[in-house]
Amino acid sequence: MSSLLKPFTVSEGPCSLRRGCPQLSPPALTPSPARDWCAGTGAGAAAGPARVCGLCPGGRRALSAAAVGGRKVTHPGKAILAGGIAGGIEIVITFPTEYVKTQLQLDERANPPRYRGIGDCVRLTVQDHGLRGLYRGLSSLLYGSIPKSAVRFGTFELVSNPMRDAAGRLDSSRSLLCGLAAGVAEAVLVVCPMETIKVKFIHDQCSSRPRYRGFFHGIREIIRDQGLRGTYQGLTATVLKQGSNQAIRFYVMTSLRNWYKGDDPCREMHPLVTAVFGAAAGAASVLGNTPLDVVKTRMQGLEAHRYRSTVDCAFQILRNEGPQAFYKGTVPRLGRVCLDVAIVFVIYEEVVKLLNGVWKTD
């Protein structure tokens, strides 16, 4: 478990083959497979692929381009493209679970509740609107998921690259900060307006006379009635939710990745392993911030005018519905988020590998 807390050290001893290395010593002249050999010199050059020592001048500069998993540090441009592709594919697969989660969170006890559970919500939705009803609001999320994932991974790579050690490895505590930055960026630029529109669309479907005929018509009506601010309801709750979301996810993912690789940063991660670690990261984020997600959803619904602020919303939920209301929709959200994060990380990693073959950024 120590590898979770301490970054991997590339060289455990002095470089033995590079002339002029300040760490050179006579006993080290015998090549050892346990040591890193300097690039293009002596027996190391003839015996196999060039490697660099972290102690020689220039060695750390060369290693700063290397990253965990045998791939180079991801260029932010590649991260933006790969993240966008991953986000688009993921949302098409998982949207029905997001729909059910939102319906259950909006189904307040004081109404009284319309749905008795997940299965009942699915049954009534299909009964009233057909299978297409489970995809109501998909367009707003699809249009938003691509830039959301692009901003998330682009920001994470941009912020994390300078924080990596000589081996290109990022420790868990720094990944927490980088994930927080990524979450705040995506919340302000993409998630808040996207989620506000999605929640209003889904909530509108529950009314006896739905107003919104489609994505662009809905946006036009929302802006006409409430101005641009109408698409930024619940901004504080969204920033708190997304910031904590990505901080937890990247922290868990990085910790598991570092544990899996141990002292071998070149160890390849099979997509199935990436998926399992991603699902674990998603589960941790759900258990950690579902209360914030409930408050955010209420602040973005059609009855958001009932709440004076994010704090007032949380207080009213606690007073009127009890503490258990903060975990409404946890089960469907758990299934959706675990699948979401697993799919996104797998697709992201695979797309980056493909981009590395055709897009040279060094």
N, C-alpha and C positions, 0 to 999 in steps of 0.2 A: 504493500500500500504506500510505501514511501515514494514510489514513482509518481503518485498522484500529486504530491506536494513539492517535489524537487525536480526541476527541469533536467533532462538528460544531458550529461556532459560528453561531448564528442570524443575527446582524447583523454585517456586516463594516464598517459605518460608522455615523455618527450618524443618529438618527431625524430626518427632515426636515419632518415635517408636524404634529407635535404641539406645540401652544403650551406653552411652559414647559419643554420638554425641555432638560436641562442640557447636552446635546451639540449643541444647535441652533447652526448657523453660517450666514451669508448664502449661501455657495456651495451649500449643501445644499437651498435652497428649491425647486430644480427637481426635480420627481418623477423618480425613476429606478426602473426595474423591477428593478434589482439590489438595491434596498434594501427592508427590511421597513417597511411603513407602519403607523402607529399606528391603533388601532381607532376608527372612527366620526368621523374628522376630515377636513376639507378634501377635496382631490381624491381621496384614497385611499378615502374612504367612498363617493363617487359612482362611482368607476371600477370597483369590484369588491368581492369579499368582504373583510370587515374582517380586518386582520392587526395584529400587535402587534410592537413593537420590544423587543429584549432589553435595551436600555439605559435606557429610560424607567422612572420609578418605577411600579411595578405591572406593568410589562411582563413581568418574569421570573416574577412570580406567575401571570400569565395563561398564560405558556408552560409552566409546570410541569404543567399539565393536558394538554398536547399530548404525543403520543408518536410514535415512529418509525412510518412507514407511513401517516400521515394519520389514525390513530386515537388516541383518548385513552389515557392510562395506564390499564391494566386494573385495575378494582376487584378486590380479592382474592376477593370473593364470586362475581363472574363467572368468575374463574380457577378456583375450586373446582368450579363447575358445569360449565364447559366442559372442564376436565381430566378430570372423572369420565366425561362422555359419550365423550370421545376414547379414554380408557383401555378402556372397555367394548367399543367397536367394534373397536379394534385387537387385543385379545387373542383374540377369536373368529376373526379372520382369520389370525393368525400362530401359534396355539398348536402345531400339529403340528411346526413347526421347533424350538420350545422343548422339546417332548417328546423329539425325537431328540437334541438337544444334551445334555439331562440323562442320557439313557440312555448315551450315549457317555462322558460324564464319570464315570459310576458303574461303567462296564465296566473294572475295573482289570486290569492285565496279570497280576497274581499269581493270577487265578482259574482258568484263563486267560481271555482276553477272548472274549466270545460273538459280538461283532459285528466284521465285517471293514471296515465303513465305513458311510457314511450310507445308501446304497442298501440294504445288507444289513440294517441296523437297521429300515428301513421295511418291507422285505419280510417279515422274520420277525415283526414286530409285527402286520402285517395278516394273515399266515398263521395266527398263534396266536389273535388276538383280533378280527380283522376291522378295518374302517376305524375303527370306534369306539375301537379300541385306541390310535390316535394322539391321541385326545382324553381319555385317562385322566388325571385330575388337573385337567381344565379348570375344574371347578366351584370349586376352591380359588383358582385364578388369577383367574377371573371375579369371584368375590366380593371378591378383593383388588385387582384392577386398577383398579376404579372408585375406591375411596378412595385407592389409591396415586397415581394421576395427579392426583386432586383435591388431595391434600396437597402433591404436588410443585409444581404450578403455583400453587396458593394461597400456599405458602411463598415461592416465587420472586418472585411479584409483591409480596407483603407486604414482603419484605426489599429488593427492588430499587427499588421506587418512590421511597423517600427518597434513593437514590443516583443517580438520573437527573439529567442536567444540565437547563438551562433549556428545552431543546428536547424534553425527555422522552427523551433518548438515553442509553443505558447503554453504557459502554465495556467493552472485552473483559476487562480485569483484574477489574473489579467484577462482571461476569457470572460469572466463575470462582468468586468467593467466594459469590455468591448461589446458584449451582448447587450448590456444596458444602453450603450450609445446607439447600437443598431435598432433596438426597440423604440427608443425615443424618436429617432429619425423617421422610422416607418410610420409611427403613430401620427406625427405632425404632417408629414407630406402626403400620406396615402390612407392610412387605416381609418382615421376619424371620419373624414367625409364618406368613405366607402361604407363603413359600418353603419353610419347614420342613415344613409340611403337604404341599405339592406334591411335594417330593422324597421324602418317606416314602410317599406314594401311588404314585408311579412305581416306587420301589424295591420296594415291596410286590408289585407286579405281576410282578416277576421271580422271586419266590419260588415254590416248588412248591405251596404252600397259602396263597394270599393271605388276609390277615386282614380288610382293610377292605372293607366292603360299599358304602360311599358316603361323601360328604363329612362329614356330621354324625356318622355312626357312627365314621369314622376319627378325627375330632377327639375324640370321647368316649373312644375307646380310648387315644389318645395321652395325654390328660390323666389318665386313670385310671392308666395305667402309670407316667408320668413327671412328672405334675403340670403346672402351667402353664408351668414352666420347659422342659418338653419341646417347647413351640412356639417357644422362643427359643434353640434351639441355633444356634451359629455367629453370635451377635449381633455380635461384634467384626469377623468377616470380612464380614458383611453391611453393617455401617456403613462399613467401608473400601471395599467394592465400590460401594455405592450413592453414597457421597459423591464418590468419584473419577469414577464414571459420569456423574453429573449435572453435576459441575464441568467435565468435558471436553466434554460435549454442549452445554451452554449457552454455554461459551466459544467453541466452534467455530461454533455457530449465530449467536451475536451478532456474531462477527468477520466471518462471511460476509455477514450482513445489513447491517452497517455498510459493508462494502466495496461491496456491490451498490448501496446507496442513495447512496453518496458524499456529495456536498454537498446532496442533495435529500432531506430527511427525509420528504417527502410522496410520494415515488415508491412506487407500488403494487407489491407483490410478487405475481405470479401464483402460484396454488396449486402449479403444476408446479415453479416455482423454489423455493418453500418445501419441496417434497418432496425435491428434489435436495440442497438444503442440509441438510435433516434426515437424509437417508441418509448424507451425508458426516460429519455429527456422530456418527451412530450407529457408523459404521465406525471413526472415531477412538477412540471409547470402548471398542470391542471390542478393538482392537489394544493399547490402553493398559492394560486391566485384566482380561483373560481369566484370568491366573494367580490373581487374587483370587477370580474367579468359580468356578474349579475348587476352590480351598480351601474356599470357602463351601459348595459342593455336597457335598463330602465331610463337612464338619462337620455337615450337616443330614441325612445319610443314615441308614439303619437301623444302620450299623456305626460311627456317630460315637463310640461308647464306646471305640473303639481309640485315639483321640487325646486327649491330656491337655489340649491347648490349640490355638489357631489356629497358633501357631508350630510346635508339635510336629507338627501335621498337614502343614504345608508341608515340614518337614524329612523326614518319612517318605515323602512323595511324591517328593521329590528323591532320597532314598537308594534307594528301592525301584524307582522307575520312570524316573528320569532327568529332566532339565530339560524335555524335550519333552512330558512328561505335563502340564505347566502350560498347555499350549495344546490339550489335548484338547477336541474339540467346537468349535473356533474357526470352522470353515467353516459348520456349521449355525447357530451363534450369529451369525455375521456376516450371513448372509442374514436371519435372524429379526430382529436388532436394527436393521439398516438399514431394513427394511420397517416395523418397529415405530415407530422414531423419525420416519420420513417421514410415516407415517399420522397419528401423534399430533399432530405439529406442524401438519399441514394441517387436520385436523379441529378442533383447538384454535383456530387462527386464524379459521376460518370460523364456528365457533360463537360466538366472541367478537364477531365482526362482527354476527351476528344478535342477540345479546343487547344490543349497544349500541343497536340500533334499538328495543328494547322495554323495556329496563331502564335508566332514567336514574339515574346515580349522582353527577352533578355537583352 
